[in-house]
Amino acid sequence: MEREVKFKVTMDPSSLEEELFQDGFERIATCLEEDIYFDTPEKFLSTTDQALRLRRRKCDGMVSVRLAYKGPRLTGVGGVVKAREEIELEVKPEEHAQAVNLLRRLGYIDNWRLFKKRVLFVKKGLEISIDYFEPLGVYLEIEVKNEEAMVEYIRLVEKYSKIFPVIWETYLEIYVKHFEGKGRV
């Protein structure tokens, strides 16, 4: 089960990084991510609040590829935490093109490609990212990785929800909404 919350960053990201360091987080990587989202021609996944994503991540020269299924969103802490079933599997980086081809052959359409720079921070049981998602701005994402970190997770959710607007939408929804308004969907 994936449990995370996302905020729209409304301050200088370097000040936010300083806050994270003061909170005991360690910066572990800066990554470039390419996300390809797949759906059926009838848009079954998006209309049922599910997602099928192939992510290629390059962190400090190392490339990884993961295929993820995400189930419908559930609510959690104070109605701001997004919880959803997540199933992920690793794909060899050299098999990225074959994975795209396989999904297309199964009838999935890859209409959306999103790119972002992600700066990753960790602290026991927690992962935080500062995401530079052009042209849509900077976002803070906090994800809990194990039950022992729930108290700290809730504290951080409460802290940042007083500073930044909480974002319920996925990055894909934000992206689509942005470009629908520009007549480019």
C-alpha positions in Angstrom: 0.0 0.0 0.0 1.4 3.4 -1.0 0.8 6.2 1.4 1.8 9.7 0.4 0.9 13.3 0.4 1.8 16.0 -2.1 2.2 19.8 -1.6 2.6 22.7 -4.0 5.9 24.4 -2.9 5.4 28.1 -2.5 8.9 29.0 -1.1 12.4 28.8 -2.4 13.2 25.1 -2.7 16.7 25.6 -1.3 15.1 26.9 1.9 12.9 23.8 2.0 16.0 21.6 1.6 17.5 23.4 4.6 14.4 22.6 6.6 14.6 19.0 5.6 18.3 18.8 6.7 17.3 20.4 10.1 14.5 17.7 10.4 17.1 15.0 10.1 16.7 14.1 6.4 19.6 13.0 4.3 19.8 14.0 0.6 20.5 10.8 -1.3 20.2 11.5 -5.0 19.1 13.9 -7.7 17.2 12.1 -10.5 15.7 12.7 -13.8 12.5 10.8 -14.4 10.4 10.0 -17.5 7.0 8.6 -16.8 4.9 7.0 -19.5 1.3 6.5 -18.6 -0.8 3.8 -20.4 -4.5 3.4 -20.6 -7.0 1.5 -22.7 -8.5 3.2 -25.8 -11.7 3.6 -23.7 -9.7 5.3 -20.9 -10.8 2.6 -18.4 -7.9 3.1 -16.0 -8.2 6.9 -15.8 -12.0 6.8 -15.4 -11.7 4.2 -12.6 -8.9 6.1 -10.8 -6.2 3.6 -11.6 -2.9 4.0 -13.3 -0.3 2.0 -15.3 3.0 3.7 -15.4 6.5 2.9 -16.8 9.1 5.0 -15.1 12.7 5.5 -16.3 14.8 7.1 -13.6 18.4 8.3 -14.0 20.1 9.1 -10.6 23.7 10.1 -10.5 24.4 8.1 -13.7 22.5 4.9 -12.7 19.4 4.0 -14.7 16.4 2.1 -13.4 13.1 1.2 -14.9 10.0 0.2 -13.0 6.5 -0.7 -14.2 3.8 0.2 -11.6 0.1 -0.4 -11.3 -1.7 2.0 -8.9 -5.2 1.3 -7.7 -8.0 3.8 -6.8 -7.1 6.4 -4.2 -8.3 6.1 -0.6 -8.1 8.8 2.0 -6.1 8.8 5.2 -4.7 11.2 7.8 -7.1 14.2 7.9 -8.3 13.5 4.4 -5.1 14.7 2.9 -3.0 11.5 2.7 -3.4 9.6 -0.5 -3.3 5.8 0.0 -3.6 3.3 -2.8 -2.7 -0.2 -3.7 0.6 -0.2 -5.6 2.2 -3.1 -7.4 5.7 -2.5 -8.9 8.2 -4.6 -10.7 11.6 -3.9 -12.0 12.4 -3.9 -15.8 15.9 -4.1 -17.0 16.9 -0.7 -18.4 17.8 -2.2 -21.8 14.3 -3.7 -22.0 12.5 -0.4 -21.6 11.5 -0.3 -25.4 10.3 -3.9 -25.2 8.2 -3.1 -22.2 6.6 -0.2 -24.1 6.0 -2.4 -27.1 4.6 -5.2 -25.0 2.0 -2.9 -23.4 1.1 -1.5 -26.8 0.6 -5.0 -28.2 -1.7 -5.7 -25.3 -3.9 -2.8 -26.4 -2.7 -0.1 -24.1 -2.1 3.4 -25.4 0.7 5.6 -24.2 -0.7 9.1 -24.5 1.2 10.8 -21.8 4.9 11.3 -21.1 5.9 13.4 -18.1 9.4 14.6 -17.2 10.6 15.9 -13.8 13.7 16.4 -11.8 13.4 14.7 -8.4 15.7 15.4 -5.4 15.4 12.5 -2.9 15.7 12.7 0.8 15.4 9.8 3.4 15.0 9.4 7.1 14.2 6.2 8.8 11.0 4.9 7.2 10.3 8.0 5.2 11.1 9.3 1.8 10.7 12.9 0.7 11.1 14.3 -2.8 11.3 17.8 -4.1 10.0 17.5 -7.6 10.7 20.1 -10.3 7.9 19.5 -12.7 8.1 21.8 -15.6 6.2 23.8 -16.6 3.9 23.2 -13.5 6.2 24.2 -10.7 7.8 22.6 -7.7 6.1 20.0 -5.4 7.0 18.3 -2.1 6.0 14.6 -1.8 6.2 12.7 1.5 5.9 9.0 1.5 5.8 6.6 4.5 7.7 3.4 3.9 6.9 1.5 7.1 4.6 1.6 10.1 7.3 2.6 12.6 7.6 6.0 10.8 3.8 6.8 11.0 4.1 9.2 13.9 6.8 11.2 12.2 4.9 11.0 8.9 1.8 12.4 10.5 3.8 15.2 12.2 5.3 16.2 8.8 1.9 16.1 7.1 0.5 18.4 9.7 3.6 20.7 9.6 3.6 21.1 5.8 -0.1 21.3 5.4 0.1 24.6 7.4 2.7 26.0 5.0 1.8 24.7 1.5 -1.4 23.8 -0.3 -2.2 20.1 -0.3 -2.5 18.6 -3.8 -4.9 15.7 -4.1 -4.3 15.2 -7.8 -1.7 12.9 -9.3 1.0 14.5 -11.5 -0.8 13.1 -14.6 -4.0 14.8 -13.6 -2.2 18.1 -12.9 -0.5 17.8 -16.3 -3.6 17.0 -18.2 -5.6 19.8 -16.5 -2.8 22.3 -17.4 -2.8 21.4 -21.0 -6.6 21.1 -21.4 -6.7 24.7 -20.4 -4.3 25.5 -23.3 -6.3 23.4 -25.8 -3.4 20.9 -26.2 -5.0 17.7 -25.1 
